[in-house]
Amino acid sequence: MNHSKTRGHLAAIFTIIIWGTTFVSTKVLLNDFTPIEILFLRFIAGYFALWLIYPHKLSLVNAKQEWYFAFAGLCGITLYFLFENIALTYTLASNVGIIVSVSPFVSAIFSYVFLKEKKPGIRFYAGFLIAMIGICMISLNKDAVFDFSPIGNLLALLAAFIWAAYSTLSKKISTFGYPIIPATRRCFFYGILFMFPWVIGMKFDVSLFEILIPINLLNLLFLGFGASAICFLTWNYAVKNLGVVHTSVYIYLVPIITTFTSVLILKEPITQASIGGICFILLGLFLSENK
């Protein structure tokens, strides 16, 4: 394995570890903010963080490339998070976790059709099925049921397709040869821009006092600088070096990270079903990576 691929795997693992812990910060912030307020504030913070890290403007060599950045921002920043958050208001969190986890499967199809990447082999599909069994074991461990909510489940499935589309667009953007920081920042810009109609149409009433409460400020900074600015950079870096399919399979690890975070921070017990689910997910990830 060459060094760029090794760094790509490490970047993907780092990203998933951070994303797997964001539910704690979101849960804290929901005491004072609505989902759309949290979403808007975290990406505004992330956008300005990327300017601080790399204060240089991105000049496109081809005006048509602007469409790729716009659609990437619409998919990965606006629609994915909105659909996922709205889905949570209609159905159980376990449902959303399971359905969104089909994203690597969809990513494999998209990368093969649109990017002409290598067609995934039988190991990938076997790994997908085994990982999904593990994810179901963990996600259904608490709720013990799969609640059939057509609207909520459909929104979660759309979120999975949308994230696969974002990863595919990110891979395409990486071929343009631009530095990864301003390229990611441009996607953030369009994501925030497309978010404005939702901000106006939904309840958005944020005061500076609420933001400056220490616990709120720390969690917003974590979501904005860490989970948004840094993690979108590392995810895009992984996609660039590993490809869409090999990066996307790391999404399987999110329930594992969430489980351990629940045990360490929220003091929730770990059950035999969770342990079994973790084993299935790791086996599925091993098979999907094919090496």
Stockholm file with secondary structure:
# STOCKHOLM 1.0

chainA/1-291         MNHSKTRGHLAAIFTIIIWGTTFVSTKVLLNDFTPIEILFLRFIAGYFALWLIYPHKLSLVNAKQEWYFAFAGLCGITLYFLFENIALTYTLASNVGIIVSVSPFVSAIFSYVFLKEKKPGIRFYAGFLIAMIGICMISLNKDAVFDFSPIGNLLALLAAFIWAAYSTLSKKISTFGYPIIPATRRCFFYGILFMFPWVIGMKFDVSLFEILIPINLLNLLFLGFGASAICFLTWNYAVKNLGVVHTSVYIYLVPIITTFTSVLILKEPITQASIGGICFILLGLFLSENK
#=GR chainA/1-291 SS CCHHHHHHHHHHHHHHHHHHHHHHHHHHHTTTSCHHHHHHHHHHHHHHHHHHHCCCCCCCSCGGGHHHHHHHIIIIIIIHHHHHHHHHHHSCHHHHHHHHTTHHHHHHHHHHHHSCCCCCCHHHHHHHHHHHHHHHHHHHHHHCSCCCCHHHHHHHHHHHHHHHHHHHHHHHHHTTCCCHHHHHHHHHHHHHHHHHHHHHHSCCCCCHHHHHSHHHHHHHHIIIIIIIIIHHHHHHHHHHHHCHHHHHGGGGGHHHHHHHHHHHTSCCCCCHHHHHHHHHHHHHHHHHHCC
#=GC SS_cons         CCHHHHHHHHHHHHHHHHHHHHHHHHHHHTTTSCHHHHHHHHHHHHHHHHHHHCCCCCCCSCGGGHHHHHHHIIIIIIIHHHHHHHHHHHSCHHHHHHHHTTHHHHHHHHHHHHSCCCCCCHHHHHHHHHHHHHHHHHHHHHHCSCCCCHHHHHHHHHHHHHHHHHHHHHHHHHTTCCCHHHHHHHHHHHHHHHHHHHHHHSCCCCCHHHHHSHHHHHHHHIIIIIIIIIHHHHHHHHHHHHCHHHHHGGGGGHHHHHHHHHHHTSCCCCCHHHHHHHHHHHHHHHHHHCC
//
